[in-house]
Amino acid sequence: MAAKTISFPKGRGHLTHNNRDFICNNVVPERTLWNRIYIQESLKDAYEKCFGQALRDYNAAQKRKDRQKEDYLKEIENSGNKEKTFYENIVQIGKKTDTPVVDENGVLTEDAKAAIEVLDQYAKTFQERNPNLYLFNCVMHLDEATPHLHIDYIPVAHGYKNGMKTRNSLTKAFQQMGFAKAVSRKQNETVAWQERERAYLTNLCREQGIEIEVLGIQRDNLSLPEYKAAMREVEHLEQQAVVLDMRNEVLEQQNDNLAQKTSELRAQVQEMEVQNNELILQAQKLTEQIEEAEVKEKAAKEVLAKHDLRVEMLKMISKEISAETKNMKSVAVPATNLFGGEEYVKVKKSDWNKILDAFSRAVSRNHLLEKYEKKISSLDKRVSTLTEQVEKLKRFVASRGLGEAFVEYVKSLAPKTMKQRLEDAKSEADVHNRQRETLERGQAEKCNRWQQEM
């Protein structure tokens, strides 16, 4: 058996082609039933298995709904970091010239049988060797020129401190499988993983008696000069990929830091909003207390005013009674007691009745006057107490720095016209837009600085 090559290039990831949802010109439809299917799972279901719980945990931890993620698969599809939703490698032993699937009679060749054994063993052990590469689609094609595998997998990295705890990251997935971080363009996680997989394929080939000519990337039908040129181009592309991976890792870390800072700022804003709400509630309570005290003070003043009026009336009545008493005295005629002792007066019966009636009314009015004077004294003390409470509340408002807030709050209690409401809404929208533009410019400037530094 002639020496063969091992091909392990990156595929384009055309799942409809891999699963034969459509048939290309290079496919022999009569042999499609020969294909082997190891696993065929939809990408959406695979993402649910890999990241569903992490997504739910992340959303449950968000206090604001606008920060929640609806679909992690769509987020990766629309990612600005050029992340892929999944990756593919095509595994092939030999070429169509030395390892055809069938001979001229349409019979499976011995070379193809040996290659199929190697590919079958490789497919069945892929997931065990690569626990951080979730294999969701894997098929072996025997309806084309040469037996080959399409390996489609999703990189799964765990242990992120910010954001989702589990994410799609090829570099971190390799690192968590034990591959060291990149130290140069030629020594990186992807290159190390490819070398390991090719070494494993080489051992499988030797077990099947297949001699390996070249350990490397796909050579196809190139001449030696063409192959060397292709190798140099591939090496250059791999070096660029390493640089991009390193940049993506740095940007990812910077994005995590930015997300953490943003989260902290939002928490501070929320705390300030809570404090502001508490101040508004305190101002509202103070307003109610002051209004209540003012109402009581006003009522007390009204009562005092009424009592003052009644006192004036009583004074006028007292003057009238004094005048009337003087008149009564003028009608009394002194008389001498014949037997000595205290003098007495002599009045007409009608005048006596008037005197008794006036005396009765005077006594009643004196009692009423004393009663009102006591009540007025009590109300004076009550007014003094309320006035002192109002002054204390005003001093408390001033000491807490709530003066302006209190005034604004009192103003806000007044009903607003529709025009004023529209103007307020427009003003708030303008402030929000300016804040958003400032934040976006800041993020754009940071990204530009990061790109310049890289």
Secondary structure as UniProt FT lines:
FT   STRAND          4..7
FT   HELIX           15..18
FT   TURN            19..20
FT   TURN            25..26
FT   HELIX           29..34
FT   STRAND          36..40
FT   HELIX           43..60
FT   HELIX           65..67
FT   HELIX           72..77
FT   TURN            80..81
FT   STRAND          87..93
FT   TURN            96..98
FT   TURN            104..105
FT   HELIX           110..129
FT   TURN            131..132
FT   STRAND          133..141
FT   STRAND          148..155
FT   HELIX           170..176
FT   TURN            177..178
FT   HELIX           189..207
FT   TURN            208..209
FT   STRAND          212..215
FT   TURN            220..221
FT   HELIX           224..331
FT   STRAND          333..335
FT   TURN            338..339
FT   STRAND          344..346
FT   HELIX           349..399
FT   TURN            400..401
FT   HELIX           403..413
FT   HELIX           418..453
//
